[in-house]
Amino acid sequence: MGMDNKHTLAVIIGSVREGRFGPVVASWVADQARAHGGFDVNVVDLAQMEIPLALPAASPKFAGENYPRPAGMAALTSALDGADAFVVVTPEYNHSYPASLKAAVDWHFNQWAAKPVAFVSYGGAAGGRHAVLHLENVFAELHAVTIRDGLAFPNYYTAWQDGRPLDPEAPGYAKALLDQLAWWAGALRSAREIAPYPA
Ligand SMILES: Cc1cc2nc3c(=O)[nH]c(=O)nc-3n(C[C@H](O)[C@H](O)[C@H](O)COP(=O)(O)O)c2cc1C
């Protein structure tokens, strides 16, 4: 939590593809979160981070603070460490989420535990639905709490204009997601302060 009593929110851009659409979605989500008023918002762009596919021998689950991450990953790790809540912005690649996102997830463990994660997805006809279903399974393994209300943007190439969705209901759906995320961020932060989570 920041000095102003707001929850620290990391909005993660999951795609790193050349010409990607992800930053447009993340920027709109970040604006919605700032307008919501409950969050200090930090956009975390995986394309700016060093995220090798080859992991160290040990699991981050057991290595704790001493996990040997590359220097170029430090900004990512510290953003995840400092976050009270996450919004993962993900496209759908072959009925799942991008490898860049899985790699970023797998290099960390405690950073996710006992924290809430919401999803905003986009893609073709399915709007990222398969990607989000897979991510919900992954984050359960990491002891994170996934937020029920998500946003999905099917056929985003016709559904967005000038950096925002054309659907006039979209800001209302975003507010529902952010209200739920803020509630869980507060509840879980209080609980983490009372007793360390036994992950
Ligand atoms: C390798 C690849 C596989 C894709 N597979 C799917 C898919 O299974 N379902 C879907 O709705 N869209 C699919 N798409 C379309 C993407 O969702 C769309 O290109 C989106 O812009 C990708 O996000 P990005 O621009 O942030 O990389 C795929 C795109 C790529 C590059």
The ligand as a MOL file (V3000), in Angstrom:
LIG
                    3D

  0  0  0     0  0            999 V3000
M  V30 BEGIN CTAB
M  V30 COUNTS 31 33 0 0 0
M  V30 BEGIN ATOM
M  V30 1 C 0.6270 -16.9880 -32.4170 0
M  V30 2 C -0.7630 -16.4120 -32.3550 0
M  V30 3 C -1.8350 -17.2230 -32.0640 0
M  V30 4 C -3.1230 -16.6820 -31.9420 0
M  V30 5 N -4.1550 -17.5050 -31.5570 0
M  V30 6 C -5.3490 -16.9490 -31.2670 0
M  V30 7 C -6.3770 -17.7500 -30.6890 0
M  V30 8 O -6.2100 -18.9270 -30.4390 0
M  V30 9 N -7.5580 -17.1580 -30.3970 0
M  V30 10 C -7.7890 -15.8250 -30.6240 0
M  V30 11 O -8.8820 -15.3320 -30.3140 0
M  V30 12 N -6.8460 -15.0360 -31.1940 0
M  V30 13 C -5.6350 -15.5760 -31.5050 0
M  V30 14 N -4.6300 -14.7970 -32.0400 0
M  V30 15 C -4.9220 -13.3830 -32.3230 0
M  V30 16 C -4.4160 -12.5400 -31.1870 0
M  V30 17 O -5.2590 -12.6150 -30.0670 0
M  V30 18 C -4.2550 -11.1080 -31.6560 0
M  V30 19 O -3.2860 -11.1080 -32.6860 0
M  V30 20 C -3.7780 -10.1720 -30.5660 0
M  V30 21 O -3.5420 -8.9160 -31.1190 0
M  V30 22 C -2.4820 -10.6120 -29.9520 0
M  V30 23 O -2.1230 -9.7640 -28.8920 0
M  V30 24 P -0.8530 -8.7990 -29.0330 0
M  V30 25 O -1.1540 -7.9020 -30.2220 0
M  V30 26 O -0.8070 -8.0070 -27.7480 0
M  V30 27 O 0.3350 -9.6510 -29.2490 0
M  V30 28 C -3.3480 -15.3050 -32.1840 0
M  V30 29 C -2.2430 -14.4910 -32.5110 0
M  V30 30 C -0.9760 -15.0200 -32.5910 0
M  V30 31 C 0.1850 -14.1050 -32.8880 0
M  V30 END ATOM
M  V30 BEGIN BOND
M  V30 1 1 1 2
M  V30 2 1 2 3
M  V30 3 2 2 30
M  V30 4 2 3 4
M  V30 5 1 4 5
M  V30 6 1 4 28
M  V30 7 2 5 6
M  V30 8 1 6 7
M  V30 9 1 6 13
M  V30 10 2 7 8
M  V30 11 1 7 9
M  V30 12 1 9 10
M  V30 13 2 10 11
M  V30 14 1 10 12
M  V30 15 2 12 13
M  V30 16 1 13 14
M  V30 17 1 14 15
M  V30 18 1 14 28
M  V30 19 1 15 16
M  V30 20 1 16 17
M  V30 21 1 16 18
M  V30 22 1 18 19
M  V30 23 1 18 20
M  V30 24 1 20 21
M  V30 25 1 20 22
M  V30 26 1 22 23
M  V30 27 1 23 24
M  V30 28 2 24 25
M  V30 29 1 24 26
M  V30 30 1 24 27
M  V30 31 2 28 29
M  V30 32 1 29 30
M  V30 33 1 30 31
M  V30 END BOND
M  V30 END CTAB
M  END
